[in-house]
Amino acid sequence: MSIPYRKTRKKILSPDGTMRKAWVMQQISYPPIKFNDFVKECVVSQGVSASQVKGISEALSNRLRHYFETGHSVQLEGIGTLKPVFNAACADTPEELGNECVRQIKLRFYPHKEFQESMKHLELVDLDLIQE
């Protein structure tokens, strides 16, 4: 597995507050895999029908949404844990705290240890070197 990047010169904010130009490694992002292509790969690799894969995906989506709406995190074996979290403003008194203090609600992903291990073995590939 590899993550492609290019070396790019950009303006950045220095710790002292001044702007300067520096070289950065800019990750090249690929478009996401389309769901139907993902389903086809699951069909081939697992020997199940496309309708079964789509049905399981829909059931997972419905159940995940239900658990997140009730504040639960969900552990997916071999994948990791998904947990709903939020950021909120602070207040001087407990009475001032409420839903209006919530700035952002997010879904945090904690990868399974196998996923974490695979990240340690990722290779970074300079696309400019490949094209030469």
GUMARDO-682725 format. One line per field, with one value per residue: residue number from 1; residue in one letter; x, y, z of N, C-alpha, C, O, CB in turn. Coordinates in Angstrom, 3 decimals. Glycine has a CB too. Example, Ala and Ser with C-alpha at 12.3 -4.5 7.8 and 13.67 -1.06 7.14 Angstrom:
n = c(1,2)
res = c(A,S)
npx = c(13.190,12.850)
npy = c(-5.690,-2.250)
npz = c(7.800,7.080)
capx = c(12.300,13.670)
capy = c(-4.500,-1.060)
capz = c(7.800,7.140)
cpx = c(13.200,12.900)
cpy = c(-3.300,0.030)
cpz = c(7.800,7.870)
opx = c(14.236,13.409)
opy = c(-3.319,1.138)
opz = c(8.465,8.039)
cbpx = c(11.308,14.084)
cbpy = c(-4.473,-0.598)
cbpz = c(9.046,5.725)
//
This chain:
n = c(1,2,3,4,5,6,7,8,9,10,11,12,13,14,15,16,17,18,19,20,21,22,23,24,25,26,27,28,29,30,31,32,33,34,35,36,37,38,39,40,41,42,43,44,45,46,47,48,49,50,51,52,53,54,55,56,57,58,59,60,61,62,63,64,65,66,67,68,69,70,71,72,73,74,75,76,77,78,79,80,81,82,83,84,85,86,87,88,89,90,91,92,93,94,95,96,97,98,99,100,101,102,103,104,105,106,107,108,109,110,111,112,113,114,115,116,117,118,119,120,121,122,123,124,125,126,127,128,129,130,131,132)
res = c(M,S,I,P,Y,R,K,T,R,K,K,I,L,S,P,D,G,T,M,R,K,A,W,V,M,Q,Q,I,S,Y,P,P,I,K,F,N,D,F,V,K,E,C,V,V,S,Q,G,V,S,A,S,Q,V,K,G,I,S,E,A,L,S,N,R,L,R,H,Y,F,E,T,G,H,S,V,Q,L,E,G,I,G,T,L,K,P,V,F,N,A,A,C,A,D,T,P,E,E,L,G,N,E,C,V,R,Q,I,K,L,R,F,Y,P,H,K,E,F,Q,E,S,M,K,H,L,E,L,V,D,L,D,L,I,Q,E)
npx = c(0.842,0.393,0.812,0.365,2.211,3.069,5.722,5.358,5.475,4.443,2.683,3.044,2.058,4.234,5.511,6.000,4.090,4.424,4.212,5.572,7.354,7.439,8.513,6.286,4.927,2.413,-0.398,-1.782,-5.033,-7.266,-10.376,-13.253,-14.034,-16.679,-19.898,-21.237,-19.112,-17.602,-19.390,-19.393,-16.759,-16.888,-18.725,-17.282,-15.023,-16.136,-18.106,-20.879,-24.200,-24.920,-27.234,-27.361,-25.074,-25.730,-28.067,-27.097,-25.402,-27.283,-28.737,-26.699,-26.185,-28.675,-28.851,-26.472,-27.002,-29.213,-28.001,-26.066,-27.726,-28.728,-26.579,-24.662,-21.527,-20.142,-18.668,-16.978,-16.055,-12.749,-12.560,-12.977,-13.879,-16.687,-17.639,-19.920,-19.228,-18.848,-18.061,-18.021,-18.828,-17.530,-18.830,-19.677,-21.339,-23.143,-25.795,-25.781,-24.997,-25.937,-27.771,-27.341,-24.711,-23.225,-20.866,-20.079,-20.946,-19.573,-18.375,-16.276,-13.567,-12.019,-9.542,-9.290,-6.769,-5.417,-5.849,-4.472,-1.877,-1.440,-1.208,1.293,2.923,2.580,3.700,5.230,4.989,6.655,5.232,6.375,8.907,8.294,7.300,9.463)
npy = c(-1.179,2.292,5.850,8.462,11.487,14.949,17.293,20.566,24.095,26.381,29.115,29.578,29.939,31.102,30.191,32.608,34.278,35.417,35.326,32.911,31.287,27.820,24.427,21.740,18.476,17.381,15.517,13.360,12.930,10.382,9.821,8.702,5.178,3.993,2.951,0.805,-0.368,-1.235,-3.104,-4.992,-5.957,-7.147,-9.174,-10.787,-11.482,-12.735,-14.477,-14.056,-12.780,-9.684,-8.421,-9.401,-8.255,-5.525,-5.477,-6.133,-3.963,-1.865,-2.615,-2.421,0.331,1.403,0.371,1.382,4.145,4.238,3.444,5.496,7.722,7.292,7.703,5.703,4.012,1.978,-1.112,-2.594,-5.648,-6.362,-4.028,-1.535,0.954,3.060,6.191,8.531,11.927,15.192,18.732,21.383,24.659,26.320,27.365,29.722,28.902,25.907,26.046,27.527,25.816,23.889,22.528,24.558,25.229,23.394,23.012,21.409,18.253,15.109,12.114,9.847,7.754,4.898,2.950,-0.634,-2.742,-4.172,-2.588,-0.299,-1.323,-1.875,0.702,1.474,0.327,1.608,3.080,6.037,7.727,9.623,11.260,12.812,11.710,9.242,9.879,10.775)
npz = c(0.000,-0.641,-0.290,-2.378,-3.145,-3.798,-4.056,-3.030,-3.245,-0.870,0.724,4.145,7.579,9.897,13.204,14.506,13.513,11.015,7.405,5.209,2.518,1.942,1.405,1.047,1.641,-0.298,-0.097,-2.532,-3.386,-4.168,-5.952,-4.066,-3.740,-5.594,-4.411,-5.759,-7.138,-5.003,-3.925,-6.019,-5.806,-3.283,-3.827,-5.631,-4.049,-1.798,-2.595,-2.504,-3.202,-4.966,-4.048,-1.456,-0.285,-0.550,0.995,3.548,3.929,3.998,6.276,8.213,8.060,8.908,11.552,12.690,12.557,14.321,16.795,17.096,17.314,19.811,21.378,21.615,21.054,18.437,17.946,15.347,14.341,13.478,12.050,13.498,15.976,16.002,17.141,18.402,18.969,20.518,20.340,22.599,23.836,26.752,29.989,32.610,34.621,35.593,34.773,32.458,30.516,27.729,24.900,23.027,23.371,22.045,19.574,17.452,16.120,15.726,14.133,15.404,14.519,15.641,14.764,14.391,15.832,13.831,11.566,12.381,12.510,9.785,8.790,9.639,7.817,5.464,2.460,1.367,-1.657,-3.975,-6.519,-8.503,-8.835,-9.907,-12.417,-13.817)
capx = c(0.000,1.168,0.118,1.123,2.305,3.921,6.370,4.746,5.892,3.241,2.813,2.597,2.148,5.300,5.132,6.069,2.969,4.728,4.000,6.793,7.197,8.135,8.159,5.462,4.498,0.971,-0.969,-2.673,-6.221,-8.031,-11.814,-13.679,-14.539,-18.145,-20.521,-21.496,-17.829,-17.269,-20.275,-18.883,-15.560,-17.335,-19.355,-16.218,-14.121,-16.825,-19.018,-22.268,-24.867,-24.913,-28.377,-27.021,-24.130,-26.482,-28.974,-26.306,-24.956,-28.432,-29.015,-25.645,-26.414,-29.830,-28.506,-25.480,-27.712,-29.992,-27.122,-25.462,-28.762,-28.943,-25.334,-23.787,-20.496,-20.317,-17.421,-17.103,-14.956,-11.754,-12.552,-12.706,-15.013,-17.237,-18.186,-20.378,-18.612,-19.165,-17.279,-18.952,-18.269,-17.612,-19.675,-19.297,-22.190,-23.758,-27.082,-25.559,-24.670,-27.082,-27.573,-26.845,-23.261,-22.575,-20.331,-19.978,-21.124,-18.772,-18.268,-14.855,-13.227,-10.863,-9.310,-8.898,-5.306,-4.921,-5.830,-3.376,-0.631,-1.260,-0.799,2.736,3.631,2.302,4.860,4.953,5.548,6.751,4.767,7.306,10.005,7.772,7.055,10.730)
capy = c(0.000,3.521,7.133,9.324,12.904,15.813,18.378,21.814,25.296,27.082,30.101,29.040,30.849,30.713,30.320,34.013,35.008,35.932,34.407,32.588,30.185,26.603,23.230,20.807,17.255,17.470,14.208,13.282,12.168,9.748,9.852,7.528,4.024,4.035,1.863,-0.352,-1.036,-1.914,-4.272,-5.981,-6.572,-8.025,-10.336,-11.634,-11.999,-13.505,-15.441,-13.777,-11.988,-8.231,-8.029,-9.697,-7.228,-4.272,-5.628,-6.047,-2.577,-1.064,-2.968,-1.813,1.774,1.672,0.057,2.350,5.406,4.074,3.471,6.820,8.638,7.047,7.987,4.533,3.741,0.640,-1.783,-3.482,-6.597,-6.293,-2.701,-0.555,1.478,4.357,6.800,9.911,12.849,16.590,19.817,22.366,25.823,26.262,28.392,30.051,28.157,24.737,26.421,28.103,24.756,23.252,22.181,25.707,25.304,22.414,23.622,20.458,16.834,14.360,10.675,9.529,6.381,4.318,1.736,-1.892,-2.812,-4.632,-1.412,0.550,-1.967,-1.721,2.084,1.566,-0.230,2.394,3.684,7.323,7.688,10.921,11.096,13.453,10.769,8.172,10.377,11.118)
capz = c(0.000,-0.674,-0.342,-3.290,-2.801,-4.609,-3.314,-3.476,-2.497,-0.416,1.792,5.431,8.713,10.817,14.625,14.951,12.939,9.682,6.291,4.470,1.574,2.354,0.659,1.810,0.964,-0.459,-0.428,-3.688,-3.001,-5.232,-5.668,-3.297,-4.466,-5.676,-3.661,-6.621,-7.395,-3.748,-3.865,-6.983,-5.237,-2.202,-4.469,-6.170,-3.013,-0.765,-3.184,-2.131,-4.243,-4.798,-3.218,-0.066,0.169,-0.409,2.135,4.784,4.037,4.422,7.672,9.026,8.082,9.771,12.945,13.149,12.783,15.551,17.966,17.235,17.784,21.238,22.073,21.736,20.061,17.870,17.594,14.191,14.432,12.425,11.424,14.541,16.729,15.612,18.354,18.240,19.930,20.241,20.927,23.150,24.512,28.218,30.600,33.987,35.558,34.950,34.194,31.135,29.583,27.082,23.488,22.269,23.552,21.178,18.360,16.356,16.419,14.761,14.318,15.520,14.164,16.308,13.991,15.018,15.873,12.524,10.698,12.849,12.089,8.340,8.547,9.889,6.674,4.263,1.819,0.738,-2.998,-4.634,-7.896,-9.426,-9.102,-10.740,-13.765,-14.474)
cpx = c(0.888,0.244,0.944,1.122,3.145,4.534,5.878,5.257,4.636,3.596,2.279,2.778,3.208,4.829,5.158,4.984,3.225,4.452,5.344,6.484,8.029,7.686,7.390,5.179,2.979,0.434,-1.892,-3.847,-6.915,-9.515,-12.211,-14.168,-16.066,-18.733,-20.739,-20.216,-17.387,-18.099,-19.766,-17.650,-15.914,-17.944,-18.284,-15.392,-14.813,-17.831,-20.463,-22.887,-24.783,-26.061,-28.110,-26.079,-24.866,-27.438,-28.246,-25.825,-26.082,-28.781,-27.979,-25.873,-27.570,-29.507,-27.482,-26.144,-28.517,-29.096,-26.484,-26.470,-29.057,-27.646,-24.373,-22.666,-20.681,-18.949,-17.695,-15.866,-14.025,-11.652,-12.180,-13.992,-15.389,-17.944,-18.660,-19.777,-19.045,-18.151,-18.279,-18.193,-18.386,-18.487,-19.207,-20.115,-22.791,-25.081,-26.950,-25.244,-25.933,-26.757,-27.005,-25.335,-22.507,-22.165,-20.396,-20.195,-20.411,-18.870,-16.779,-14.637,-11.945,-10.573,-8.901,-7.378,-4.710,-4.853,-4.663,-2.033,-0.385,-0.816,0.709,3.542,3.329,3.583,4.417,5.688,5.490,6.380,5.699,8.474,9.561,7.662,8.339,11.254)
cpy = c(1.242,4.732,8.037,10.784,13.626,16.848,19.692,22.968,26.089,28.162,29.460,30.099,30.320,30.860,31.762,34.885,35.583,34.859,34.161,31.468,29.010,25.462,22.288,19.568,17.303,16.120,14.322,12.391,11.623,9.887,8.603,6.406,4.101,2.779,0.624,-1.107,-1.819,-3.199,-5.368,-6.699,-7.524,-9.302,-11.312,-12.268,-12.902,-14.518,-15.287,-12.921,-10.496,-7.785,-8.331,-8.634,-5.909,-4.336,-5.513,-4.621,-1.670,-1.343,-2.362,-0.315,2.136,1.466,1.036,3.685,5.343,4.179,4.838,7.825,8.455,7.174,6.823,4.570,2.298,0.094,-2.763,-4.368,-6.501,-4.942,-1.641,-0.110,2.854,4.934,8.219,10.778,14.271,17.516,20.843,23.511,25.634,27.409,28.629,29.279,26.947,25.061,26.981,27.042,24.112,22.971,23.328,25.875,24.355,23.092,22.672,19.043,16.059,12.873,10.347,8.044,5.983,2.991,0.540,-2.006,-3.305,-3.475,-0.513,-0.014,-1.768,-0.291,2.249,1.106,0.505,3.035,5.007,7.347,9.083,10.737,11.754,12.538,9.656,8.618,10.720,9.978)
cpz = c(0.000,-0.707,-1.252,-2.820,-3.839,-3.679,-3.902,-2.617,-2.163,0.591,3.069,6.508,9.667,12.262,15.128,14.328,11.562,8.630,5.615,3.491,2.063,1.456,1.563,0.960,0.902,-0.930,-1.628,-3.294,-4.241,-4.920,-4.877,-4.214,-4.459,-5.024,-4.527,-6.979,-6.164,-3.606,-4.797,-6.433,-4.096,-2.764,-4.941,-5.050,-1.997,-1.305,-2.738,-3.229,-3.925,-3.905,-1.741,0.495,0.402,0.778,3.459,5.004,4.535,5.884,8.609,9.174,9.015,11.240,13.498,13.471,14.078,16.787,18.168,17.771,19.264,22.036,22.223,20.695,19.604,17.477,16.459,14.154,13.226,11.746,12.459,15.210,16.200,16.829,18.066,19.345,19.589,20.894,21.421,23.824,26.019,28.712,32.034,35.009,34.842,34.265,32.774,30.078,29.022,25.631,22.671,22.398,22.618,19.879,17.178,16.886,15.320,15.065,14.310,15.237,14.888,15.610,14.849,14.932,14.554,11.526,11.082,12.408,10.597,8.001,8.746,8.684,5.372,3.754,1.219,-0.593,-3.615,-6.108,-8.909,-9.770,-10.023,-12.196,-14.510,-15.297)
opx = c(1.982,-0.922,2.093,0.174,3.835,3.952,5.962,5.445,3.856,4.653,1.197,3.561,3.085,3.859,4.434,4.945,2.324,4.458,6.153,5.471,9.156,6.627,7.781,5.194,2.320,0.768,-2.684,-3.662,-7.115,-9.888,-11.570,-14.652,-16.668,-18.148,-20.458,-20.226,-16.862,-17.578,-19.713,-17.519,-15.307,-17.707,-18.367,-15.094,-14.161,-18.352,-21.187,-22.178,-24.601,-25.895,-28.579,-26.264,-24.659,-27.599,-28.731,-25.836,-25.863,-29.084,-28.325,-25.769,-27.460,-29.855,-27.600,-25.887,-28.505,-29.404,-26.371,-26.124,-29.580,-27.594,-23.356,-22.843,-21.302,-18.178,-18.536,-14.754,-14.477,-10.746,-11.183,-15.049,-14.528,-18.746,-17.895,-19.814,-19.551,-17.476,-19.265,-17.075,-19.235,-18.840,-18.444,-19.656,-22.933,-25.444,-27.893,-25.228,-26.878,-25.624,-26.262,-24.733,-21.299,-22.992,-20.721,-19.698,-20.614,-19.377,-16.103,-15.420,-10.917,-11.280,-8.256,-6.767,-3.606,-3.915,-3.944,-1.152,0.747,-0.111,1.332,4.713,3.765,4.432,3.341,6.875,4.412,7.134,5.799,8.982,10.348,7.903,8.304,12.311)
opy = c(1.244,4.651,8.349,11.252,13.006,17.226,19.914,22.822,26.433,28.133,28.872,31.036,29.209,31.570,32.109,36.091,36.189,33.662,35.077,30.782,29.171,25.518,22.056,19.617,17.270,15.647,15.258,11.235,12.332,10.053,7.560,6.655,4.262,1.698,-0.491,-2.331,-2.927,-4.244,-6.537,-7.914,-8.586,-10.390,-12.513,-13.461,-13.750,-15.334,-16.274,-12.399,-10.100,-6.875,-7.601,-8.166,-5.249,-3.347,-4.865,-4.123,-0.811,-0.420,-1.849,0.237,3.063,2.297,1.477,4.282,6.298,4.924,5.297,8.681,9.364,6.808,6.955,5.095,1.494,0.747,-3.653,-3.879,-6.555,-4.726,-0.936,-0.716,3.705,4.257,9.031,10.408,14.524,17.152,21.139,23.343,24.881,28.308,27.841,29.029,26.959,24.416,26.916,27.339,23.828,23.149,23.097,26.598,24.494,23.669,23.066,18.680,16.316,12.452,10.554,7.194,6.648,2.009,0.687,-1.417,-2.897,-3.388,-0.020,0.732,-1.519,-0.095,3.080,1.457,0.083,3.472,5.090,7.024,9.659,10.122,11.298,12.587,9.170,7.827,10.936,10.098)
opz = c(0.563,-1.093,-0.938,-2.190,-4.648,-2.663,-5.110,-1.409,-3.051,1.222,3.074,6.353,10.183,12.527,16.062,14.571,10.982,8.917,5.466,3.621,2.529,0.831,2.707,-0.270,1.941,-2.016,-1.732,-2.916,-5.228,-3.758,-5.006,-5.318,-3.397,-5.079,-4.087,-7.109,-6.274,-3.217,-4.413,-6.580,-3.961,-2.238,-4.684,-5.100,-1.389,-0.545,-2.610,-4.088,-2.774,-3.093,-0.868,1.618,1.420,1.494,4.386,6.130,5.390,6.641,9.674,10.270,9.817,12.079,14.641,14.516,14.855,17.718,19.305,18.584,19.908,23.210,22.904,19.596,20.299,16.773,16.586,13.957,12.083,10.942,12.304,15.035,15.978,17.472,17.544,20.519,18.496,21.857,20.746,24.311,26.498,27.950,32.593,36.123,33.620,33.282,31.985,28.883,29.758,25.184,21.718,21.604,22.424,19.173,16.058,17.952,14.133,16.105,13.302,15.661,14.763,15.837,15.887,14.040,14.193,10.734,10.212,11.980,10.183,7.011,8.085,8.548,4.301,4.530,0.626,-0.655,-3.762,-6.862,-10.049,-10.891,-10.835,-13.108,-15.722,-15.917)
cbpx = c(-0.958,2.110,-0.071,0.542,2.906,3.117,7.945,3.198,6.919,2.241,2.044,3.376,0.769,6.567,6.058,7.432,2.586,6.199,2.951,7.950,7.618,7.862,9.415,4.133,5.012,0.593,-1.732,-1.927,-7.193,-7.635,-12.637,-14.787,-14.027,-18.615,-21.848,-22.197,-16.743,-17.514,-21.726,-18.539,-14.594,-18.351,-20.247,-15.309,-13.473,-17.525,-18.559,-22.357,-26.343,-25.001,-29.655,-26.379,-22.985,-27.264,-29.689,-25.101,-24.439,-29.646,-29.047,-24.266,-26.699,-30.994,-27.967,-24.383,-28.640,-30.725,-26.037,-24.906,-30.031,-29.549,-25.642,-24.603,-19.048,-21.281,-16.807,-17.266,-15.496,-12.045,-13.935,-11.969,-14.690,-18.220,-17.134,-21.934,-17.049,-20.575,-16.256,-19.909,-18.985,-16.188,-21.183,-19.454,-23.319,-23.982,-27.764,-24.430,-23.797,-28.341,-28.877,-27.540,-22.905,-23.513,-18.898,-18.605,-22.655,-17.295,-19.054,-14.319,-13.065,-11.113,-8.254,-9.602,-4.862,-5.824,-7.167,-3.416,-0.666,-2.572,-1.565,3.117,3.285,1.236,5.475,5.385,4.793,8.192,3.374,7.824,10.536,6.409,6.168,11.768)
cbpy = c(-0.002,3.531,7.765,9.230,13.093,16.495,18.275,21.724,26.178,26.097,31.436,27.745,31.002,31.564,29.481,34.595,36.096,36.404,34.974,32.181,30.607,26.273,22.539,21.481,15.950,18.597,13.625,12.725,13.045,8.254,9.947,7.914,2.678,4.154,2.325,0.097,-0.006,-0.970,-3.879,-5.299,-5.491,-7.303,-9.893,-10.818,-10.854,-12.571,-16.805,-13.057,-12.418,-7.531,-8.755,-11.091,-7.035,-3.968,-6.959,-7.016,-2.080,-1.351,-4.489,-2.078,2.288,0.786,-1.370,2.542,5.727,2.719,2.416,7.298,8.443,5.661,8.497,3.238,3.985,0.667,-2.515,-2.672,-8.009,-7.315,-2.382,0.648,1.546,4.230,6.805,9.987,12.725,16.927,20.446,21.697,27.124,26.332,27.975,31.538,29.071,23.647,27.440,29.109,23.708,24.133,21.739,26.974,24.991,21.206,24.068,20.575,16.437,14.825,9.875,9.903,6.224,4.124,1.992,-3.120,-3.724,-5.756,-0.635,0.689,-3.464,-2.069,3.041,0.737,-1.682,3.473,2.740,8.524,6.665,11.532,11.671,14.753,10.177,7.712,11.589,11.522)
cbpz = c(1.220,-1.884,1.103,-4.707,-1.390,-5.778,-3.383,-3.411,-3.324,0.198,1.450,5.798,9.433,10.574,15.480,14.618,13.842,9.601,5.273,5.435,0.130,3.855,0.090,2.262,1.706,-1.457,0.775,-4.967,-2.181,-5.395,-6.990,-2.307,-3.833,-7.161,-3.078,-7.894,-7.795,-2.535,-4.239,-8.327,-4.738,-1.304,-5.662,-7.097,-2.290,0.159,-2.866,-0.733,-4.389,-6.159,-3.685,0.047,-0.865,-1.696,2.063,4.733,2.684,3.523,7.844,8.406,6.665,9.378,13.053,12.092,11.594,15.544,17.830,15.894,16.983,21.449,23.390,21.585,20.640,16.639,18.829,12.848,14.559,11.414,10.793,13.967,18.237,14.383,19.482,18.264,19.916,20.728,19.893,24.154,24.064,28.869,30.568,34.230,36.138,35.973,35.081,31.198,30.259,27.192,22.880,22.732,24.995,20.896,18.582,15.651,16.512,14.785,13.199,16.929,12.626,17.859,12.961,14.333,17.005,11.969,10.788,14.378,12.419,7.594,9.477,11.112,6.523,4.548,0.728,1.654,-3.879,-4.481,-8.041,-8.830,-7.801,-10.222,-13.707,-13.456)
//
